[in-house]
Structures are given as structure tokens and as C-alpha cells.
Amino acid sequence: MAAVDLKIEAAFANLPLPGQTESGDLCLIKRVGKGTLLGVVDGLGHGQEAAAAAHAAIGALDRHSTEPLIDLVRRCRDALVGLRGVVLGLAYLDPQAATMAWLGIGNIGGVLLRADLGNRPSRITMVPNAGFIGGEPAHPTVRSVPLALGDTIILCSDGIRDGFAETLVLSNTPQEIADFVIARHLKGNDDALVLVARYVR
């Protein structure tokens, strides 16, 4: 499924653990103000309980999407009372300001790949905080980085093997990249999700 707004083109691909009917890995792509909010949520474990936790967290992100990223973490924690915990990656892309703010909690992957290799560093990796939402209160670090036209942002759950960034063809569309990563870099022992966004004209 793909979503396009004025400046951010985004798409995702996901698969449940083989033998399961529901995935505990979900995402949100939502226009918020002048930018786009991206979220990847991975419910702990797999199956229906993981999916229920992920749906609760995504619902909280959707309802409170105009709030700062740090506050969204608290909203997710409140929504998970009585449910399994989740790990989480969030990014807010603001094309007009040409910036992206992002954070991670737990084993969520995130990478920004520069379209112009002259922009150094050519790759920026999200460094998530340890833990998960639903346990001890998380105090994630929000990092802000500049965005340039053509830059590609990828968030993924831990069902994806490391090292995928080196294999990508950045001239491909976000949907093509998401489909490629989930087809070629799937661990196969967990739910998996890849979200890809690009800053476009």
C-alpha cells in the first residue's frame, strides 16, 4: 500500500510470521500539519496478543498525531495498559523546514540514505534507546537531521536482517524498495515490516 502527499512519498510492506494470520508489526503514515508522521510499531512476540498491542499503539499515534514525538511515546504507554509492550520507531518529516526528527525505542531499525552522495555523511542511522514501551518509562532521545530532495528514510522491525541498505537501488520507488527488502532480507522467524519514505518535489 502506498501513500503520497505534496512532498513525502511513502510505502510499506509487511508479512506475519509464517503460520500466523495476524502481524504484530504495524505502521502509520499520516500527513500532520506541513509534514508527515511515520511510525513503525512491533508488538512483543507475535500472534494475536502482539497484534492487539500494536493496534493499540498505532491508534494512540493516530489520535494524538499532532503532538511532539516524545509525547507520542507517553500516549502509547498509556494505551498499552493491560496489554503486551511494543518497540517503536517514529519520524516526523517536515519538507518545508527540510528536517526530520526521529526516535526509536527497542530493536527498531532506521536509516536515512542521502540522494546526493556529496552530502556527508551519506548515511545516518537511527540509534534507538534500549527497552520497550509498556515496561519501565522510556526516555527516548529525539534527533533532528537535515533533509535534502531525494533522500530516502527506512524504518523496519526486527524481522528484517541487518545490511539491507547496501543492496538497495535508490532510483527505485519507495514501494519497490519496501517490497525488495521484505523479499530479500526477511529473517523468517518473526513478523516483519518495512516502511520507506522519500522527500520528493
C-alpha positions as CSV (number, residue, x, y, z in Angstrom):
1,M,0.0,0.0,0.0
2,A,1.3,3.5,-0.8
3,A,0.5,7.0,0.4
4,V,1.6,10.2,-1.3
5,D,1.4,13.8,-0.1
6,L,2.8,17.0,-1.6
7,K,6.4,16.4,-0.6
8,I,6.7,13.0,1.0
9,E,6.1,9.7,-0.9
10,A,5.8,6.7,1.4
11,A,5.1,3.0,1.1
12,F,5.4,-0.2,3.2
13,A,5.5,-3.9,3.0
14,N,4.7,-6.4,5.9
15,L,4.4,-10.1,6.5
16,P,3.3,-12.1,9.5
17,L,5.4,-14.9,10.9
18,P,4.7,-17.9,8.8
19,G,1.8,-19.8,10.2
20,Q,0.2,-16.7,11.7
21,T,-2.8,-14.9,10.3
22,E,-2.1,-11.5,12.1
23,S,1.0,-9.5,12.2
24,G,2.2,-7.7,15.4
25,D,4.2,-5.3,13.2
26,L,2.1,-2.3,12.1
27,C,2.8,1.2,10.7
28,L,1.3,4.7,10.4
29,I,1.8,7.1,7.5
30,K,-0.1,10.3,8.2
31,R,0.0,13.9,7.0
32,V,0.3,16.1,10.0
33,G,0.5,19.9,9.6
34,K,3.1,20.7,6.9
35,G,4.8,17.3,7.2
36,T,4.3,13.6,7.5
37,L,4.4,11.4,10.6
38,L,5.8,7.9,10.2
39,G,5.6,5.2,12.8
40,V,6.6,1.5,13.0
41,V,5.3,-0.5,15.9
42,D,6.3,-4.0,16.8
43,G,4.3,-5.8,19.4
44,L,6.4,-8.1,21.6
45,G,6.4,-11.6,20.4
46,H,3.9,-12.5,17.7
47,G,0.3,-13.6,17.1
48,Q,-3.0,-12.1,18.3
49,E,-1.6,-10.6,21.6
50,A,1.2,-8.8,19.8
51,A,-1.2,-7.6,17.1
52,A,-3.6,-6.2,19.8
53,A,-0.8,-4.3,21.4
54,A,0.4,-2.9,18.1
55,H,-3.1,-1.8,17.1
56,A,-3.5,0.0,20.4
57,A,-0.2,1.8,20.0
58,I,-1.0,2.8,16.3
59,G,-4.4,4.0,17.4
60,A,-2.8,6.3,20.0
61,L,-0.3,7.6,17.5
62,D,-3.2,8.3,15.1
63,R,-5.4,10.1,17.6
64,H,-2.6,12.2,19.0
65,S,-0.5,12.7,15.9
66,T,-0.2,16.5,16.2
67,E,1.8,16.1,19.5
68,P,5.6,16.1,19.7
69,L,7.3,12.7,19.3
70,I,8.2,12.5,23.0
71,D,4.6,13.0,24.0
72,L,3.5,10.3,21.5
73,V,5.7,7.8,23.4
74,R,3.7,8.6,26.6
75,R,0.4,8.3,24.7
76,C,1.4,4.8,23.5
77,R,2.4,3.8,27.0
78,D,-1.0,4.9,28.3
79,A,-2.8,2.9,25.6
80,L,-0.9,-0.3,26.4
81,V,-2.1,-0.7,30.0
82,G,-3.1,-4.4,30.4
83,L,-1.5,-5.3,27.0
84,R,1.9,-6.5,25.8
85,G,4.6,-4.0,25.3
86,V,5.8,-2.7,22.0
87,V,9.0,-1.4,20.5
88,L,8.7,1.7,18.3
89,G,10.3,3.9,15.7
90,L,8.9,7.4,14.9
91,A,9.9,10.1,12.5
92,Y,8.4,13.4,11.6
93,L,9.4,14.7,8.2
94,D,9.0,18.4,7.6
95,P,9.7,19.2,3.9
96,Q,9.3,22.9,4.3
97,A,11.9,23.1,7.0
98,A,13.9,20.4,5.3
99,T,14.3,18.5,8.5
100,M,13.4,15.2,10.1
101,A,13.0,14.4,13.8
102,W,13.2,10.7,14.8
103,L,13.4,8.4,17.7
104,G,13.5,4.7,18.5
105,I,12.8,2.5,21.5
106,G,13.9,-1.1,21.4
107,N,15.0,-3.2,18.4
108,I,13.6,-1.0,15.6
109,G,15.9,-0.2,12.6
110,G,16.1,3.2,11.0
111,V,18.4,4.7,8.3
112,L,18.4,7.8,6.2
113,L,20.1,7.4,2.8
114,R,21.3,10.5,1.0
115,A,20.4,11.0,-2.6
116,D,23.4,13.3,-3.1
117,L,26.4,11.3,-2.0
118,G,28.3,14.6,-1.7
119,N,26.2,15.2,1.4
120,R,28.3,13.8,4.3
121,P,27.6,11.5,6.0
122,S,25.9,9.7,3.1
123,R,24.0,7.5,5.6
124,I,22.6,8.3,9.0
125,T,21.5,5.5,11.3
126,M,18.8,5.9,14.0
127,V,20.2,4.9,17.4
128,P,17.2,3.6,19.4
129,N,17.1,3.7,23.2
130,A,17.0,0.4,24.9
131,G,13.8,-1.1,26.4
132,F,10.2,-1.2,25.3
133,I,7.0,0.8,25.8
134,G,4.9,-0.8,28.4
135,G,7.7,-1.6,30.8
136,E,9.7,1.0,32.7
137,P,9.0,4.5,31.5
138,A,11.1,5.1,28.4
139,H,13.1,8.4,28.0
140,P,14.0,8.3,24.3
141,T,16.3,10.8,22.6
142,V,14.9,12.8,19.7
143,R,17.4,13.5,17.0
144,S,16.9,16.1,14.3
145,V,18.7,15.8,10.9
146,P,18.5,17.8,7.7
147,L,16.6,16.5,4.7
148,A,17.5,17.1,1.1
149,L,15.5,16.3,-2.0
150,G,15.6,12.7,-2.9
151,D,16.7,11.5,0.5
152,T,15.2,8.1,1.5
153,I,14.2,7.1,5.0
154,I,13.7,3.5,6.0
155,L,12.2,2.2,9.3
156,C,11.9,-1.5,9.9
157,S,11.1,-4.1,12.5
158,D,13.5,-6.7,13.8
159,G,12.0,-9.2,11.4
160,I,14.4,-7.7,8.8
161,R,18.1,-8.7,8.7
162,D,20.7,-6.0,9.0
163,G,22.7,-5.0,6.0
164,F,19.9,-4.3,3.6
165,A,20.9,-0.7,2.9
166,E,24.0,-1.8,0.9
167,T,21.8,-3.8,-1.5
168,L,19.3,-1.1,-2.4
169,V,18.8,0.7,-5.8
170,L,17.8,4.2,-4.7
171,S,16.4,5.0,-8.1
172,N,13.6,2.6,-7.3
173,T,10.3,3.8,-5.9
174,P,9.6,3.5,-2.1
175,Q,7.2,0.7,-2.8
176,E,9.8,-1.2,-4.9
177,I,12.4,-0.7,-2.2
178,A,10.0,-1.9,0.6
179,D,9.0,-5.0,-1.5
180,F,12.6,-5.8,-2.2
181,V,13.8,-5.5,1.4
182,I,11.0,-7.8,2.7
183,A,11.6,-10.3,-0.1
184,R,15.4,-10.5,0.2
185,H,16.2,-9.6,3.8
186,L,13.4,-11.4,5.8
187,K,14.6,-13.3,8.8
188,G,11.6,-15.7,8.6
189,N,11.3,-16.2,12.4
190,D,9.2,-13.2,13.3
191,D,6.7,-10.7,11.9
192,A,8.3,-8.2,9.6
193,L,7.6,-4.7,8.3
194,V,9.5,-2.2,6.2
195,L,8.4,1.4,5.8
196,V,10.1,3.6,3.1
197,A,9.7,7.3,2.6
198,R,11.3,9.8,0.2
199,Y,11.4,13.6,0.1
200,V,10.2,14.5,-3.4
201,R,9.2,17.5,-5.4
